[in-house]
Amino acid sequence: MNKVRRIMFVVLAIGLLVSSLSAGEQAIAGEKSVIHVQAGHGLKDVLAALKEIYAGIEPGVELQMNFAYAGILQWQIEEGVPADMFLAPGKKQIGALAAKGLIIPETRVELLGSELALVVAREKKGKIKSFADLAQGAKSISIGMPETVPAGKYAKETLTNLKLWDQLEKRIVYGNCVRQVLAYVDSGDVDAVCSTSRIRLS
């Protein structure tokens, strides 16, 4: 079983666990039970594939998925939007919900992780081969908004630890999510991005 397939089934198992422990009754859409999944944009492709697979396994259960920025998802849950499962890309949002008693403690699991990577535009591959090359080789780079995008927070921390932040800060183009950041480098609008490269099992 390949890694993406393993991730999907682990996510599914945790989702069902959270659903079964939920204090409220499951919503019913026609004759189907509904599991409400709130997740960050970065998991959209994986969870879309999961939904398709699960429909064939459990036709009587519908996975309703809502994708948004982590902060928006947190706010929606606080406002009462149904959430049997919340896949947050950062600990901040989970911690805030836990502090308000909106998470069942025994269902909280660090399921997935991600790795930070430097992604370079094709034209710059000869000049930028590592983070150390950014100061001299990149006229512009993109990261997620550190205040709202967990990957952006990690990128800022990394650049700060490498003592590159002060040199690069004025060249940074901020994105609202990982997908937007990667789109900047794909289109050639920036020379490089510092973002999550892949999902891994924790």
FENNOR-V197537 format. One record per run of one state. SS is the DSSP state (H for helix, E for strand, L for the rest). FROM is the first residue (numbers start at 0). LEN is the number of residues. If there is no record, write none. Layout:
[[SS:FROM:LEN] [SS:FROM:LEN]]
This chain:
[[L:0:2] [H:2:19] [L:21:5] [E:26:3] [L:29:2] [E:31:9] [H:40:17] [L:57:3] [E:60:8] [L:68:1] [H:69:9] [L:78:6] [E:84:3] [L:87:3] [H:90:9] [L:99:5] [H:104:3] [L:107:4] [E:111:9] [L:120:1] [H:121:3] [L:124:6] [H:130:7] [L:137:3] [E:140:4] [L:144:5] [H:149:12] [L:161:3] [H:164:7] [E:171:4] [L:175:2] [H:177:9] [L:186:5] [E:191:10] [L:201:1]]
